[in-house]
Amino acid sequence: MKLKGISIRAKVIRLISLISAISLLLVFTVLFVYEIVSYRENSTREMNVLANILAANSTAALAFDDAEAAHEILSAVKAEQLITVAILFKANGEVLTSFIPDSTVTEVPIAPAEYGFEIRRGKVEGFVPVMLGEKRLGTLYIRRSTEDTEQRLLLYAIIAGTVIVITFVLTYLLSSRLERAISNPLISLSNISTQVSEHHDYSVRATDPADGEIGQLKEAFNTMLSKIEIQNNEIQKHNQELEFKIDERTKAYRREKEFAEVVVNSSLVLIAVFDPEMRFIGYNDKCEEEFKLKREHVLGKKFEEAMPQIKGTLTYNSLLRALKGEFVHNPQYRSGVTGDFYESFMRPLRNENNEIYAALMTAHNINGFIEANAELQKRNADLEQFAYVASHDLQEPLRKVLLFNDRLNDELPDKNDSVTRYIDKIDHAARRMSNLIRDVLAYSRLARLEESFVPTDLNEVLAQVRIDLELYVEEKEAVITSQHLPVVPGNTLQLHQLFSNLINNALKFCDRKPSLQITCSIASNDEARWQGLAYETLSYAKIQFIDNGVGFDPKYSDKVFALFQRLHQDKKYEGTGIGLALCKKIVTNHHGSIGVDSTPGVGTTFTIFLPVKPV
Amino acid sequence: MGKSQSVNEFQIKAVFIYNFTQFVQWPAESFDESQDNFVIGILGENVFGKYLEEAVAGETYQGRPIVIKYFATPKDVEHCQILYAGSSTNAAKLAGDRPVLTIGERPDFMKQKGLLRFYQDGNKVRIEINQSAASAAGLVVSSKLLSLATIYQEK
């Protein structure tokens, strides 16, 4: 019986009919089996009882060998019409007497066999012993026909079949009526739910009267509908709120996007963004201006499609590196596209999963800067050449001034005080000028030094300077302490001069017992960046000279490194105004930087940064 | 059994006598206190030869071994439970007051207060019993035995 794809009505009817038929069949089968089993048990038991009674009654007849009496006893079973054979065997196995009312019976035993009863086709038969006390007098055979039972069982089966058929028909008719009570409310519910699902109308309700589980189902259905209706309303309300929020967010997002676009497009820096396939996904106004290519002609295209000459250039390869996660800084290169000089940065852009989704290129045109720089360098070189030549040529006449002034002093008799003082002044001024020229010469010579750098142990440099200044240190009763210093790539003579000048300054500009601390540490990236150094590629040693000298007003911090700049006109602090300019020049030559911080009356701190690896 | 009367008549009777022990009940007072056995007495000539001894060999009556005693004359008769009188007729005298199943052969044995008699019916050995006398003597005869036997009616 297929139950799929048929109506609930048919399902209920079929189920009820099937169940009643099956249960009846089951009941009848059980009864039938029980009947057969009990018949078998009863018939053998009855036969046993009957046989034992006959056997007991036959004892005397057997004992006294009385065949007539025995026959009479056996004939008593005439009343039981179904007994077809009864035979009494003597102890020696001979037949004493037999009772066979129907002469047509066959298979009559001629000798006693094993005791006990058996049910065979159409008959129950068996042997029992005839006992007198402990003594066996003989054997009784008895057979009974089972026609009656078979007929009864047949009748039974006919009745059962008839009852099942009638019940099935009745159940079918009755359930057809009864199922309406069950299925009508269900069909009604089904129709309503169809209506709900087709029209999304959650306001309908099941109204058919029903009780019991169907009634509960209807109630549950209505409750569910109510809840869905409420939830539906809430969801719609929530949706509206959500839409409003999304709208707001969208606006805010658009504002932010526009803001970002304006900022990006207003930038004087070229900004372009590339996806992992090197396609343009960002391109600002400055790029349009520089490359003479409109945004719409490049966005979505590959870099090499938009600008074929770019393939294989530094820019292109740097972007490939950035897409692999590297930060690339190209300080100066000539563009293959415009022919101008640029400085550019390529950096990977990562999403929240730290995966690279794009590379950002920022670049600026340094063409003008390069040109100005070249011009400046040329002029500087000229100036230095001039200074060298000039100072070298100036030394000669100055030596003559000093020489003849000395002779004048020796040979001029009767000098009065004024003359002596004038001669002294000439000597003093000339010597000062000589020093100046020497320093200028040293300064200009610095620029000309093209020696390659060697690893220089600053501790050794410091030790040498200490020896050079030993007398001065003793005279000033100065205390100089130092931390361990690194080995840096550099020119030993220049670094010696740098240390010498700084320590000399610390001792000179001090009106008490000088105390100088030299500290050293590795500069952090931030510190290096603030100094304008190439912090991305190099690491720097930060060396500080901290003294307790007279100090100066911090507003002059920028001026102190300028040539011929003297802060102290006081005779007490002699100098040419070249020392710190020399220091700056040396540090710059070494790709480092120098700065100063000072508090008048407390002390001055010079801070130098030097790369610890060759540039 | 009983095919040749002349040879087997007493053989059958011997078996019958034993069978009586199974179909008749003797009262308890029929046994002396000192007596353990069930006694079958044979008066006069032993007509059974070995048959009777064979028939009762190893058999018991209610746990009592069945034994056979032979009495030459009526004077010799001792206490017993079954007394085969043979051709003798004075059964009452032989039994005295005791519950003894007296068995005879002669037609007038029953008139002489005998309790049981063998007689010939064709080639079959039949039994006649005086039931009332047996009951009076305290013997209970099984209905099964009675149904086979002829019941003697006193006149």
Interface residues (C-beta under 8 A of the other chain):
Chain A: N57 T59 A60 A61 A63 F64 D65 D66 A69 L132 G133 K135
Chain B: M1 G2 I12 F16 N19 Q22 F23 I127 S142 K144 L145 S147 L148
